[in-house]
Amino acid sequence: MIEALCALLFGLLIGSFLNVCIYRWPLDLSVVRPRSHCPACEAQIDWHDNVPVLSYLLLGGKCRHCRAPISLRYPAVELLTGGIFFLLVYRYGLTGNAFKMCTFCAMMVALCFTDLEQRILPDEFTIWGTVLGLVFAIFAPSPDSTARAVLWAIGLESSGWIVNLAAAAVAAGLPAGLLWFGGWLYARIRHRDGLGFGDVKMVALMGSFLGLEAGLAALIFGSVAGSVLGLAYIKITGNDPATYELPFGTFLSGAALLIVVFSKPILGW
């Protein structure tokens, strides 16, 4: 329990950093400089006003200097990240798999909100996250018999880290390729884009961490949720379904997070 509580505190800090990434990376700004500041009055935020969750509560959700409201997204991201870190370390202990899944979930939380707010899935998460997932596969591979069956079918029967890396590459490339083909086919038939390439890169990220089975499950669940909930939202708000851009990445990340949280009983992790 002590380890899980430490993971909770660490997750709150990571969530605070994710908030910086969510705000700055879609605007092509550095996450290092300048220091954190209020977007309304641009006053620098002192360290005691930057404590995850607690500062938001003490300030009443408003900037100390100009009293402009602070988005509820800030404590939400911190609490969500901290809670997931707590759950994963409580479940797996301080293991390589727990570290891998905490890293993945942190990126999913960030991508969920960048797509929801800006309709952008930053390459800093999708591309470099996929590379990181392939590296993790060497040391903490996913239990992915389907991807290994694909490798066996094409004649790759080696063992050890090589097959782990190759399985993760298949898990990243195959779902991403299927999604790209679906988007290409839609564009050919409807003569307009129905899918951003950022979504394709995000699916590759998901596959590299989750494996082929869980990655495809997240893609399917996210697609269904996006279709049902997205269309319901468009109908309720009266938006034009032909022009309204759904945050597909938000639905994908939500599905991926649910699969990680419930993966032990569902997928046998």
C-alpha positions in Angstrom: 0.0 0.0 0.0 2.9 2.4 0.7 4.2 1.9 -2.8 0.8 2.6 -4.3 0.4 5.8 -2.2 3.8 6.9 -3.4 2.7 6.2 -7.0 -0.4 8.3 -6.3 1.7 11.3 -5.3 4.0 10.8 -8.3 1.0 10.5 -10.6 -0.3 13.8 -9.3 3.0 15.5 -10.2 3.1 13.8 -13.6 -0.5 15.0 -14.1 0.6 18.6 -13.4 3.3 18.3 -16.1 0.8 16.8 -18.5 -1.3 19.9 -18.1 1.6 21.9 -19.3 2.0 19.6 -22.3 -1.8 19.7 -23.1 -1.8 23.5 -23.2 1.6 24.1 -24.9 2.3 21.3 -27.4 -0.7 22.0 -29.6 0.5 25.6 -29.8 4.1 24.5 -30.6 5.4 26.0 -27.4 8.2 24.7 -25.2 7.2 22.8 -22.0 10.3 24.0 -20.3 10.3 27.8 -20.8 8.8 30.2 -19.8 7.7 29.2 -16.3 4.0 28.4 -15.7 1.9 31.5 -15.9 -1.8 32.5 -16.0 -3.0 32.5 -19.6 -5.4 35.4 -18.8 -3.0 37.9 -17.1 0.3 36.2 -17.8 1.4 36.5 -14.2 3.9 33.8 -13.2 2.6 31.1 -11.0 4.5 30.7 -7.7 5.4 27.2 -6.6 2.9 27.3 -3.7 0.2 28.0 -6.2 1.3 25.1 -8.4 0.7 22.2 -6.0 -1.4 19.5 -7.7 -5.1 19.7 -6.8 -4.5 21.4 -3.4 -3.6 24.8 -4.9 -6.7 24.7 -7.1 -8.9 24.1 -4.0 -7.1 26.7 -1.9 -7.4 29.3 -4.7 -11.1 28.5 -5.2 -10.4 27.6 -8.9 -9.2 31.2 -9.7 -6.0 32.9 -10.5 -4.5 34.6 -7.4 -3.6 37.8 -9.4 -6.5 38.4 -11.8 -9.2 36.1 -10.4 -9.8 34.6 -13.8 -11.3 31.1 -13.5 -8.8 28.1 -13.8 -10.1 25.3 -16.0 -11.4 22.3 -14.2 -9.3 20.3 -16.5 -6.2 20.9 -14.4 -7.3 19.1 -11.2 -9.1 16.5 -13.4 -6.0 15.5 -15.2 -4.0 15.4 -12.0 -6.5 13.3 -10.1 -7.0 10.9 -13.1 -3.3 10.3 -13.6 -2.7 9.9 -9.8 -5.6 7.5 -9.5 -4.5 5.3 -12.4 -0.9 5.2 -11.1 -2.2 4.2 -7.7 -4.3 1.4 -9.1 -1.6 0.0 -11.4 1.1 -0.1 -8.7 -1.4 -1.5 -6.2 -2.2 -4.3 -8.7 1.2 -5.1 -10.1 3.6 -3.7 -7.5 6.8 -1.8 -8.5 7.4 -3.9 -11.6 8.4 -3.2 -15.2 4.8 -3.8 -16.4 3.4 -1.3 -13.9 5.9 1.3 -15.0 5.1 0.6 -18.7 1.4 0.9 -18.2 1.7 4.0 -16.1 3.7 5.6 -18.8 1.2 4.6 -21.4 -1.8 5.8 -19.4 -0.2 9.2 -18.8 0.1 9.7 -22.5 -3.5 8.5 -23.1 -4.7 11.0 -20.5 -2.9 13.8 -22.2 -4.0 12.8 -25.7 -7.6 12.6 -24.5 -7.6 16.2 -23.5 -5.5 17.7 -26.3 -7.9 16.1 -28.9 -11.0 17.2 -26.9 -9.8 20.8 -26.5 -7.7 21.4 -29.7 -8.5 18.5 -32.0 -4.8 17.8 -32.1 -2.8 14.7 -31.2 0.8 16.0 -30.8 3.6 14.0 -32.4 5.6 14.3 -29.2 3.1 11.8 -27.7 2.1 9.7 -30.7 5.4 9.2 -32.6 7.8 9.2 -29.8 5.4 7.3 -27.6 5.3 4.5 -30.2 9.1 4.4 -30.2 9.0 4.2 -26.4 6.4 1.4 -26.6 8.8 -0.6 -28.8 11.6 -0.1 -26.3 9.4 -1.2 -23.5 8.5 -4.3 -25.4 12.1 -5.6 -25.1 12.0 -5.5 -21.3 8.2 -5.8 -20.5 6.5 -7.5 -23.4 2.7 -7.7 -23.7 1.1 -11.2 -23.5 0.2 -11.1 -27.1 -0.2 -14.6 -28.7 -1.9 -13.2 -31.8 1.0 -11.0 -32.8 3.3 -14.0 -32.2 1.1 -16.2 -34.4 1.4 -13.6 -37.2 5.2 -13.7 -36.8 5.2 -17.5 -36.9 3.0 -17.4 -40.1 5.6 -15.3 -41.9 8.4 -17.5 -40.8 9.9 -15.5 -37.9 10.4 -18.1 -35.2 13.2 -16.6 -33.1 12.9 -16.1 -29.4 13.8 -13.6 -26.8 13.9 -9.8 -27.2 13.9 -10.0 -31.0 10.5 -11.6 -31.1 9.2 -9.3 -28.4 10.2 -6.3 -30.4 8.9 -7.7 -33.7 5.5 -8.6 -32.0 5.2 -5.0 -30.7 6.0 -3.7 -34.2 3.2 -5.9 -35.7 0.8 -4.8 -33.0 1.6 -1.1 -33.8 1.6 -1.4 -37.6 -1.3 -3.7 -38.3 -4.2 -1.8 -36.5 -2.7 1.5 -37.7 -2.6 0.2 -41.3 -6.2 -1.0 -41.1 -7.3 2.4 -39.8 -5.4 4.3 -42.4 -6.9 2.1 -45.1 -10.4 2.7 -43.8 -9.8 6.4 -43.8 -8.4 6.3 -47.3 -11.4 4.3 -48.6 -13.8 6.7 -47.0 -12.0 9.6 -48.6 -12.2 7.9 -52.0 -15.9 7.2 -51.7 -17.1 10.4 -50.0 -14.5 12.7 -51.5 -13.6 14.3 -48.2 -11.4 13.4 -45.3 -13.0 11.5 -42.5 -10.0 10.6 -40.4 -6.9 12.6 -39.4 -3.5 11.0 -39.7 -2.9 11.8 -36.0 -5.5 9.1 -35.2 -3.5 6.6 -37.2 -0.3 7.4 -35.3 -2.2 7.2 -32.0 -3.4 3.7 -32.8 0.2 2.7 -33.5 1.1 4.0 -30.1 -1.7 2.0 -28.5 -0.6 -1.2 -30.3 3.0 -0.8 -29.4 2.1 -0.7 -25.6 -1.0 -2.9 -25.4 -0.2 -5.6 -28.0 -2.3 -6.6 -31.0 -5.2 -8.1 -29.2 -5.8 -5.3 -26.7 -4.8 -2.7 -29.2 -7.5 -3.9 -31.7 -10.0 -4.1 -28.8 -9.3 -0.5 -27.9 -9.7 0.5 -31.5 -13.1 -1.3 -31.8 -14.4 0.0 -28.5 -13.3 3.5 -29.2 -14.8 3.4 -32.7 -18.2 2.2 -31.4 -18.2 4.7 -28.6 -17.3 7.5 -31.0 -20.1 6.5 -33.3 -22.8 6.2 -30.7 -21.9 8.9 -28.3 -20.6 11.3 -30.9 -23.6 11.1 -33.1 -25.9 11.4 -30.0 -23.9 14.6 -29.1 -24.2 16.0 -32.6 -28.0 15.4 -32.6 -28.5 16.9 -29.2 -26.5 20.0 -29.9 -27.8 20.5 -33.4 -24.4 20.5 -35.2 -24.1 19.5 -38.8 -22.8 15.8 -38.9 -21.3 16.5 -42.3 -18.9 19.1 -41.0 -18.6 18.6 -37.2 -15.2 17.1 -36.3 -15.5 14.5 -33.6 -12.5 14.1 -31.2 -11.9 10.5 -32.2 -8.6 10.4 -30.3 -10.6 11.2 -27.1 -12.7 8.1 -27.6 -9.7 6.0 -28.5 -7.8 7.1 -25.4 -10.8 6.5 -23.2 -11.2 3.0 -24.5 -7.5 2.3 -24.0 -7.6 3.5 -20.4 -10.6 1.3 -19.7 -8.9 -1.7 -21.2 -5.8 -1.1 -19.0 -7.8 -0.6 -15.9 -9.9 -3.8 -16.5 -7.4 -5.8 -18.5 -6.6 -8.3 -15.7 -10.1 -9.8 -15.6 -10.8 -9.3 -19.3 -7.6 -10.2 -21.1 -5.8 -12.2 -18.4 -3.0 -9.8 -17.7 
